[in-house]
Amino acid sequence: EEEEEDDDDEDDEDEDEDPSGDLDVDFEFFDPTEDDYHSVGDLIKNGLFEFVELNFAELADCIVGQGNIGTVIKSESDAGGAGGDKENTVCGVLTTLNLRQFAKQSWPKTLGAAMLKKAEKNADAEVVQKLKGYLQHKEGSEVGLMVSERFVNLPPQLIPALHRALLEDIEWSCSTKECPPEEKPFYGFTNFIGIARCFQVGKPGAAGAAAPKGKRRKAAAAATSSEAEPVGAGGFVWPRPEDELYFAKAAFSFAFPVSASGSGRQRGESGVAGASKGGSGRGQEMRAIFGLTRKAFDKVVKEMAVSPKFVPDGEEE
């Protein structure tokens, strides 16, 4: 009888396995907590900030300490243990941190100075002035640093929901009685500053100009790429589709090249990282810095909900 039961157990285990050999992974959204400190720290250290020497421990502490705004994406998969243990992995974070609220920390000043230095070298005077305006603590203005780090191979359908959650967090924080009254003004974000990863194909074009109106931005560099990879906003290739939407709606934007040594640090980007020049046909790896108004960010979130770029492959109508 015991042998028969063992056979039944083996049959059940076989049924749980995916015949294609793919790992079945569940993704869930969580509010940031102190337990996420090391995982979030790893994401930001190996992410988009390689052009500046930041106190990443301090920045990670700010992210996980702000539980009312922001989302951490965790994956749950079978850890392979005999007891059927599950293993959780932090594979993404999206939040925004008010630059005025955290002004006593070192990272806002350090990052702002690095951005301005890059802008002065790679953007025109109008963009430099707009960036300065975002970095200065003007009355009636609340500017948030958008921290968006994730594995590129996350299911695309998660991204619109992730951004809706950020808007909901902001609205909740502004309206709930649970937030201390002295904190609420910081959550009335009027603008956001973000950093994105892209690749330049062909000649630079208008990477350092104020965001053009209408449809003047056209992708002229497609013919120069040895790979038939879509060239998007600004004439860049965007590994993450949400970054292209940010850039297209930006009040100002500019981009600058990063070195091959820095580009290889991005986590979870199999087949993408380390392609600074030539190797993948994408061209020079860049960092794009952009400024968004709150209204523009709202529009980006609405566009995500209907964009085919956030539908899994093979499921487009």
Kinemage of the C-alpha trace (Angstrom):
@kinemage 1
@onewidth
@group {chain A} dominant
@subgroup {mainchain}
@vectorlist {calphas} color= white
{ca glu a 1} P 0.000 0.000 0.000
{ca glu a 2} L 2.819 2.386 0.853
{ca glu a 3} L 4.383 1.798 -2.570
{ca glu a 4} L 1.058 2.625 -4.251
{ca glu a 5} L 0.802 5.884 -2.251
{ca asp a 6} L 4.337 6.815 -3.276
{ca asp a 7} L 3.401 6.207 -6.914
{ca asp a 8} L 0.370 8.472 -6.514
{ca asp a 9} L 2.550 11.233 -5.025
{ca glu a 10} L 4.934 10.991 -7.970
{ca asp a 11} L 2.006 11.293 -10.369
{ca asp a 12} L 0.820 14.438 -8.541
{ca glu a 13} L 4.290 15.968 -8.748
{ca asp a 14} L 4.410 15.258 -12.472
{ca glu a 15} L 1.059 16.990 -12.927
{ca asp a 16} L 2.373 20.112 -11.161
{ca glu a 17} L 5.272 20.425 -13.571
{ca asp a 18} L 4.890 22.540 -16.689
{ca pro a 19} L 5.364 20.174 -19.656
{ca ser a 20} L 7.033 23.016 -21.584
{ca gly a 21} L 9.730 23.255 -18.918
{ca asp a 22} L 8.853 26.888 -18.087
{ca leu a 23} L 8.845 27.942 -14.441
{ca asp a 24} L 5.428 28.963 -13.157
{ca val a 25} L 5.912 32.300 -11.368
{ca asp a 26} L 3.316 34.403 -9.574
{ca phe a 27} L 3.786 38.174 -9.193
{ca glu a 28} L 2.283 40.252 -6.415
{ca phe a 29} L 2.288 43.924 -5.425
{ca phe a 30} L 3.290 44.973 -1.899
{ca asp a 31} L 3.772 48.209 0.004
{ca pro a 32} L 7.476 48.802 0.687
{ca thr a 33} L 8.656 47.737 4.146
{ca glu a 34} L 11.954 47.653 5.988
{ca asp a 35} L 12.210 43.953 5.152
{ca asp a 36} L 12.756 44.984 1.510
{ca tyr a 37} L 15.753 47.180 2.318
{ca his a 38} L 18.500 44.935 0.940
{ca ser a 39} L 16.570 43.827 -2.158
{ca val a 40} L 15.562 47.384 -3.061
{ca gly a 41} L 19.117 48.516 -2.389
{ca asp a 42} L 20.417 45.945 -4.851
{ca leu a 43} L 17.965 47.102 -7.522
{ca ile a 44} L 18.913 50.768 -7.313
{ca lys a 45} L 22.657 50.124 -6.980
{ca asn a 46} L 22.626 47.991 -10.122
{ca gly a 47} L 20.195 50.187 -11.998
{ca leu a 48} L 20.147 53.612 -13.609
{ca phe a 49} L 22.281 55.712 -11.263
{ca glu a 50} L 25.766 54.625 -12.328
{ca phe a 51} L 26.576 58.171 -13.510
{ca val a 52} L 26.563 59.495 -9.927
{ca glu a 53} L 28.117 58.418 -6.619
{ca leu a 54} L 25.032 58.215 -4.411
{ca asn a 55} L 24.540 57.093 -0.845
{ca phe a 56} L 22.445 54.115 -1.929
{ca ala a 57} L 21.897 52.940 1.635
{ca glu a 58} L 20.259 56.264 2.418
{ca leu a 59} L 18.141 56.235 -0.739
{ca ala a 60} L 16.992 52.660 -0.157
{ca asp a 61} L 16.063 53.558 3.422
{ca cys a 62} L 13.894 56.430 2.157
{ca ile a 63} L 12.133 54.137 -0.337
{ca val a 64} L 11.289 51.352 2.097
{ca gly a 65} L 10.444 53.807 4.868
{ca gln a 66} L 7.702 55.404 2.758
{ca gly a 67} L 5.090 52.683 2.980
{ca asn a 68} L 2.189 54.915 1.984
{ca ile a 69} L 3.529 55.621 -1.517
{ca gly a 70} L 5.238 53.106 -3.767
{ca thr a 71} L 4.980 49.457 -4.764
{ca val a 72} L 7.401 46.566 -4.629
{ca ile a 73} L 6.813 43.712 -7.084
{ca lys a 74} L 7.683 40.271 -5.765
{ca ser a 75} L 7.697 36.967 -7.593
{ca glu a 76} L 6.837 33.713 -5.891
{ca ser a 77} L 8.207 30.495 -7.326
{ca asp a 78} L 8.877 26.965 -6.133
{ca ala a 79} L 12.180 26.976 -4.247
{ca gly a 80} L 12.691 23.292 -5.048
{ca gly a 81} L 12.511 22.126 -1.465
{ca ala a 82} L 10.957 18.839 -0.412
{ca gly a 83} L 8.324 20.695 1.596
{ca gly a 84} L 7.133 22.702 -1.373
{ca asp a 85} L 8.672 25.915 -0.016
{ca lys a 86} L 8.109 29.086 -1.977
{ca glu a 87} L 10.827 31.602 -2.730
{ca asn a 88} L 10.071 35.332 -2.975
{ca thr a 89} L 12.188 37.630 -5.122
{ca val a 90} L 11.915 41.419 -5.333
{ca cys a 91} L 11.982 42.102 -9.062
{ca gly a 92} L 10.763 45.675 -9.293
{ca val a 93} L 9.964 48.889 -7.449
{ca leu a 94} L 8.098 52.045 -8.450
{ca thr a 95} L 7.848 55.016 -6.133
{ca thr a 96} L 8.360 58.764 -5.976
{ca leu a 97} L 10.249 60.685 -3.298
{ca asn a 98} L 9.631 64.386 -2.697
{ca leu a 99} L 12.921 66.262 -3.131
{ca arg a 100} L 11.880 68.924 -0.605
{ca gln a 101} L 10.753 66.372 1.971
{ca phe a 102} L 14.100 64.586 1.889
{ca ala a 103} L 16.262 67.689 1.418
{ca lys a 104} L 18.219 66.944 4.622
{ca gln a 105} L 19.398 63.663 3.137
{ca ser a 106} L 22.503 63.699 0.948
{ca trp a 107} L 21.070 62.039 -2.182
{ca pro a 108} L 18.790 64.875 -3.458
{ca lys a 109} L 21.647 67.404 -3.557
{ca thr a 110} L 24.161 64.910 -4.962
{ca leu a 111} L 21.801 63.663 -7.671
{ca gly a 112} L 20.610 67.154 -8.581
{ca ala a 113} L 24.184 68.376 -9.013
{ca ala a 114} L 25.056 65.389 -11.207
{ca met a 115} L 21.973 65.927 -13.393
{ca leu a 116} L 22.795 69.602 -13.867
{ca lys a 117} L 26.384 68.774 -14.781
{ca lys a 118} L 25.170 66.333 -17.431
{ca ala a 119} L 22.595 68.817 -18.717
{ca glu a 120} L 25.158 71.618 -19.067
{ca lys a 121} L 27.277 69.308 -21.218
{ca asn a 122} L 24.543 67.540 -23.217
{ca ala a 123} L 21.494 69.830 -23.378
{ca asp a 124} L 20.664 73.339 -24.535
{ca ala a 125} L 20.217 76.353 -22.261
{ca glu a 126} L 16.420 76.062 -22.186
{ca val a 127} L 16.576 72.510 -20.852
{ca val a 128} L 19.174 73.477 -18.245
{ca gln a 129} L 16.911 76.250 -16.966
{ca lys a 130} L 13.882 73.953 -16.823
{ca leu a 131} L 15.849 71.334 -14.918
{ca lys a 132} L 17.031 74.005 -12.463
{ca gly a 133} L 13.409 75.021 -11.963
{ca tyr a 134} L 12.457 71.461 -11.061
{ca leu a 135} L 15.364 71.110 -8.637
{ca gln a 136} L 14.703 74.376 -6.818
{ca his a 137} L 12.147 74.316 -4.021
{ca lys a 138} L 9.693 76.869 -5.401
{ca glu a 139} L 6.581 77.758 -3.430
{ca gly a 140} L 3.537 75.831 -4.643
{ca ser a 141} L 5.717 73.229 -6.357
{ca glu a 142} L 6.260 69.673 -5.112
{ca val a 143} L 8.711 67.690 -7.244
{ca gly a 144} L 9.176 63.955 -6.856
{ca leu a 145} L 12.083 61.811 -7.987
{ca met a 146} L 10.504 58.875 -9.767
{ca val a 147} L 12.399 55.702 -8.875
{ca ser a 148} L 11.520 52.991 -11.382
{ca glu a 149} L 13.680 49.884 -11.316
{ca arg a 150} L 12.538 46.506 -12.572
{ca phe a 151} L 13.569 43.427 -14.440
{ca val a 152} L 12.959 44.059 -18.127
{ca asn a 153} L 11.471 40.584 -18.586
{ca leu a 154} L 8.555 41.200 -16.216
{ca pro a 155} L 5.170 40.458 -17.835
{ca pro a 156} L 4.212 43.718 -19.601
{ca gln a 157} L 0.625 43.617 -18.365
{ca leu a 158} L 1.882 44.355 -14.827
{ca ile a 159} L 3.191 47.794 -15.744
{ca pro a 160} L -0.104 49.734 -16.196
{ca ala a 161} L -1.418 48.382 -12.884
{ca leu a 162} L 1.860 49.308 -11.200
{ca his a 163} L 1.494 52.920 -12.340
{ca arg a 164} L -2.180 53.103 -11.397
{ca ala a 165} L -1.157 51.952 -7.927
{ca leu a 166} L 1.280 54.870 -7.669
{ca leu a 167} L -1.445 57.381 -8.520
{ca glu a 168} L -3.811 55.738 -6.052
{ca asp a 169} L -1.144 55.875 -3.345
{ca ile a 170} L -0.628 59.595 -3.941
{ca glu a 171} L -4.356 60.333 -3.881
{ca trp a 172} L -4.840 58.256 -0.725
{ca ser a 173} L -1.954 59.998 1.029
{ca cys a 174} L -3.426 63.411 0.227
{ca ser a 175} L -6.908 62.536 1.472
{ca thr a 176} L -6.568 60.056 4.340
{ca lys a 177} L -6.598 61.061 7.988
{ca glu a 178} L -3.948 58.420 8.625
{ca cys a 179} L -1.160 60.579 7.217
{ca pro a 180} L 0.172 63.239 9.614
{ca pro a 181} L -1.009 66.751 8.602
{ca glu a 182} L 2.588 68.004 8.378
{ca glu a 183} L 3.382 65.323 5.771
{ca lys a 184} L 0.398 65.809 3.467
{ca pro a 185} L 1.734 68.875 1.591
{ca phe a 186} L 4.660 66.778 0.358
{ca tyr a 187} L 2.292 64.363 -1.389
{ca gly a 188} L 0.635 66.969 -3.589
{ca phe a 189} L 3.100 66.315 -6.397
{ca thr a 190} L 3.053 68.858 -9.213
{ca asn a 191} L 6.018 67.484 -11.161
{ca phe a 192} L 8.293 64.473 -11.446
{ca ile a 193} L 11.904 63.937 -12.500
{ca gly a 194} L 12.840 60.561 -13.914
{ca ile a 195} L 15.772 58.655 -15.364
{ca ala a 196} L 15.476 56.077 -18.138
{ca arg a 197} L 17.684 53.752 -20.140
{ca cys a 198} L 17.774 53.943 -23.933
{ca phe a 199} L 20.025 53.343 -26.911
{ca gln a 200} L 21.011 55.869 -29.551
{ca val a 201} L 20.991 54.763 -33.148
{ca gly a 202} L 22.406 57.000 -35.833
{ca lys a 203} L 23.131 60.678 -35.207
{ca pro a 204} L 22.128 62.431 -31.976
{ca gly a 205} L 19.254 64.589 -33.228
{ca ala a 206} L 17.248 66.511 -30.632
{ca ala a 207} L 18.226 64.578 -27.526
{ca gly a 208} L 19.097 67.738 -25.578
{ca ala a 209} L 16.214 69.959 -26.629
{ca ala a 210} L 13.010 70.913 -24.889
{ca ala a 211} L 10.292 68.411 -25.625
{ca pro a 212} L 8.822 69.308 -29.060
{ca lys a 213} L 5.125 69.807 -29.549
{ca gly a 214} L 2.947 67.894 -31.958
{ca lys a 215} L 4.496 65.219 -34.123
{ca arg a 216} L 7.785 66.846 -35.066
{ca arg a 217} L 9.797 64.047 -33.468
{ca lys a 218} L 10.342 61.399 -36.139
{ca ala a 219} L 12.553 58.336 -36.015
{ca ala a 220} L 15.148 59.033 -38.696
{ca ala a 221} L 17.727 56.520 -37.591
{ca ala a 222} L 15.927 53.241 -38.245
{ca ala a 223} L 17.873 52.537 -41.416
{ca thr a 224} L 21.182 52.790 -39.572
{ca ser a 225} L 20.416 49.910 -37.231
{ca ser a 226} L 21.600 46.485 -38.242
{ca glu a 227} L 18.717 44.992 -36.246
{ca ala a 228} L 15.085 45.673 -37.135
{ca glu a 229} L 14.388 46.978 -33.633
{ca pro a 230} L 11.748 49.719 -33.356
{ca val a 231} L 13.105 53.225 -32.933
{ca gly a 232} L 10.850 55.365 -30.778
{ca ala a 233} L 10.617 58.782 -29.137
{ca gly a 234} L 13.681 60.963 -29.645
{ca gly a 235} L 15.131 58.531 -32.174
{ca phe a 236} L 16.065 56.118 -29.374
{ca val a 237} L 15.464 52.437 -28.768
{ca trp a 238} L 13.660 51.976 -25.436
{ca pro a 239} L 13.975 48.571 -23.702
{ca arg a 240} L 11.056 49.483 -21.403
{ca pro a 241} L 7.959 50.843 -23.176
{ca glu a 242} L 6.895 53.002 -20.223
{ca asp a 243} L 10.115 55.015 -20.515
{ca glu a 244} L 9.277 55.944 -24.086
{ca leu a 245} L 5.878 57.240 -22.961
{ca tyr a 246} L 7.516 59.350 -20.244
{ca phe a 247} L 9.983 60.804 -22.741
{ca ala a 248} L 7.312 61.597 -25.324
{ca lys a 249} L 5.194 63.509 -22.774
{ca ala a 250} L 8.096 65.261 -21.061
{ca ala a 251} L 8.199 69.020 -20.442
{ca phe a 252} L 11.940 68.768 -20.993
{ca ser a 253} L 14.381 65.959 -21.667
{ca phe a 254} L 17.945 65.218 -22.632
{ca ala a 255} L 20.187 62.188 -22.909
{ca phe a 256} L 23.840 61.414 -22.423
{ca pro a 257} L 26.073 58.385 -23.091
{ca val a 258} L 27.163 55.955 -20.406
{ca ser a 259} L 30.197 53.706 -20.439
{ca ala a 260} L 30.231 50.011 -21.232
{ca ser a 261} L 31.437 49.210 -17.718
{ca gly a 262} L 28.364 50.822 -16.195
{ca ser a 263} L 25.815 49.344 -18.574
{ca gly a 264} L 26.570 45.764 -17.617
{ca arg a 265} L 25.209 46.189 -14.110
{ca gln a 266} L 21.500 46.199 -14.895
{ca arg a 267} L 19.851 43.204 -13.240
{ca gly a 268} L 17.447 40.827 -14.905
{ca glu a 269} L 18.131 42.042 -18.437
{ca ser a 270} L 19.385 38.895 -20.085
{ca gly a 271} L 20.546 39.615 -23.598
{ca val a 272} L 20.296 43.374 -23.077
{ca ala a 273} L 23.012 44.574 -20.728
{ca gly a 274} L 26.549 45.262 -21.819
{ca ala a 275} L 25.606 46.463 -25.289
{ca ser a 276} L 27.022 49.970 -25.165
{ca lys a 277} L 28.367 50.089 -28.684
{ca gly a 278} L 27.653 47.946 -31.619
{ca gly a 279} L 27.269 44.534 -30.014
{ca ser a 280} L 23.494 44.231 -30.223
{ca gly a 281} L 22.849 46.628 -33.092
{ca arg a 282} L 21.204 49.034 -30.654
{ca gly a 283} L 24.076 51.491 -30.673
{ca gln a 284} L 25.373 53.672 -27.842
{ca glu a 285} L 23.712 53.126 -24.471
{ca met a 286} L 22.330 56.320 -22.986
{ca arg a 287} L 20.634 57.687 -19.906
{ca ala a 288} L 17.665 59.961 -20.507
{ca ile a 289} L 16.580 62.486 -17.887
{ca phe a 290} L 13.117 63.959 -18.181
{ca gly a 291} L 10.681 66.199 -16.356
{ca leu a 292} L 6.961 65.449 -16.256
{ca thr a 293} L 4.075 67.526 -15.015
{ca arg a 294} L 1.491 65.735 -12.904
{ca lys a 295} L -1.038 66.120 -15.742
{ca ala a 296} L 1.400 64.549 -18.203
{ca phe a 297} L 2.019 61.629 -15.858
{ca asp a 298} L -1.740 61.077 -15.537
{ca lys a 299} L -1.940 60.948 -19.344
{ca val a 300} L 0.905 58.429 -19.499
{ca val a 301} L -0.944 56.138 -17.086
{ca lys a 302} L -4.133 56.389 -19.165
{ca glu a 303} L -2.251 55.603 -22.383
{ca met a 304} L -0.687 52.533 -20.795
{ca ala a 305} L -4.132 51.088 -20.144
{ca val a 306} L -4.901 50.935 -23.879
{ca ser a 307} L -1.438 50.558 -25.415
{ca pro a 308} L -0.682 47.238 -27.176
{ca lys a 309} L 2.888 47.505 -25.868
{ca phe a 310} L 1.649 46.314 -22.491
{ca val a 311} L -0.128 43.231 -23.814
{ca pro a 312} L 1.708 39.875 -23.629
{ca asp a 313} L 3.148 38.627 -26.912
{ca gly a 314} L 0.591 36.727 -28.921
{ca glu a 315} L -2.406 38.232 -27.147
{ca glu a 316} L -2.884 41.375 -29.215
{ca glu a 317} L -6.314 41.638 -30.745
